[in-house]
């Protein structure tokens, strides 16, 4: 894609790898060292270099530092997302509602939440069956009432014995 393409055109053809790189830069505040991009995206360093060069040509990112005498800094270059890069990311998110990376994360989170809800529903059903099953509770309540009657009789006898003694 050339620099004269509109952000939506670039977003339409944005590869998942380039998207990950742009998301990494934006997520870390818009300016980040290449080593952190590598860490965030889990992509090979040379592959990230290739994509960063291409994105610089498209004016989506820019390199913000160089070492002494134009050498590569020891910690690697620092890259910054440009306004055009932000526009491309915004277009990608508007066009597809969620980015591929975010979509997978949302799907994973949704599946986790769905499993938790299912587990809670089963537990709730078990508790309801214990609390609201009249046959089971009837027997238990009858046992409790009988135990209370027996205790009352024992207490009454003890009170009589104390009064007589």
N, C-alpha and C positions, 0 to 999 in steps of 0.2 A: 504494500500500500504506500502510496506517495504522500507527501506532506499536504498536497492539495485536496485530498479526500476529506469528506466530512466525518466528524466523530462517529456518527451512526454507521457509516460505511466501514470504518475500521473496527468498530465494536461487533458488527455483523460477522466479520472474518477473524476476530481475535481468537488465537489458539488458547487452549486451556493453560499451557505453560506460560505464555506471556501474561495471561490473566492472573495467574498465581503470583507472578513477579510484581505486577502492578498492585495487586491486593496487598502483598507483603510490604511494599513501600508505603502505600497509603495507610495501612494499619499501624505502622510504626511511626506515624506522624508526618509522612511525606518525604523524609530524608533518612536514608539508611545505608550502612556499609554493606558491601556485597556479601561479606561473610554471613551477615544476618539474613540476607535474602536466601542464601544457600541453605541456611538452617531452617528457615520458615517453609521453603518450598520443597526441600529434600530433592532438589534437582542437582545434576552434576554441574560443577563449577564452570567447565568449558561450555556447556550448553547454556548456562545463564549468561556467560560472556557474549555468546552469539546473539541471544535474544535481546540483551541490553544494547548491543551495537545496532541491531535492526530498529529497536524502539527509539534510540537516539536519532536515527535517520528520519524517523517519522515524527520527531519532536514530542514523544510521549514521556521521555525521561531525559535527564541531563546529568552529566557527571559534574560534581561540585568541587572536587579537589584533585590536586596532583601533588606528587612528592617533589623534593628538591630536584631541580634540573629536568622537570617533566617526567620523572620516574614514577613508577607505581608505588604508592605509599605501602608501608609494611603491612598494614591491616587491610589493604585493598582500597579501591576507590569507594567514594560515597556517592550514591545516586539519589536524585530528587525527582519526584513526579512533577510534571509540568501541568499547567492549567489545561492544556490539550489532553494530557493523559487522564486527568480527572474527568474531563468531559466524556472521554471514551468509556471510562468505567461507569459513569452515570448512565450513558446510553446503553451499555451492556446490561445494566441492572434494570433499566426501564423496559427495554425490549424483551427481556426474558424473565422479568420479575425477580428472579434469583440467579445469581451467578452459578456456574457449574460447581465450584468449590463449595459455596454456601449451600447450594441445593443438597449436596451429599451430606453436609454437616446437619442441615435441618432434617433431612430424611432419617439420618441415624438417631438424632435426638428424638424425633417423632416416634420412631420404632421403640426406643427405650421408654418413652413416656407411655406409649400404648401398652407395652408389656407390664409396666407398673400399675396402670389402671386396671388391666385384666386381673392381676394378682390381688389388688385391693377389692375388686368386685367379688372374687371368689371368697376372700376372707370375710367380706361383708355378708355374703350369702350364708356362710357357715355360722356367723354370729346370729343372723336372723333366725336360722333354723333352730338354734339353741334357745334363743329368747322367745320366739313366737310359736314354737311347736307345742300346742296345748297338751298333747299326750305325754310328752317327755316331762314337761314342766309340772303337769298335774301330779305325776308320781313323786317327783322331787318335793313339791309343795306339801303333799300329804305326809311324806316322811318328816319334813320339818315341823309341821303342825303337830304330829304325833310326838315328836321329841320335845316340843314345847309343853304339851299336855303332861307328859311324863315328868318333866322338870318341875312343873307347877305342883303336881301331886307330891313329889319328893319334898319340895320346899314347904308345902302345907303341913306335911307330916313332921318335918323338922321344927316348924313354928309351934305345932301342938306339943311336941316333946319339950321344947324350951319353956312353954307356958306352964306345963305340968311339972317341970323340974325345978 
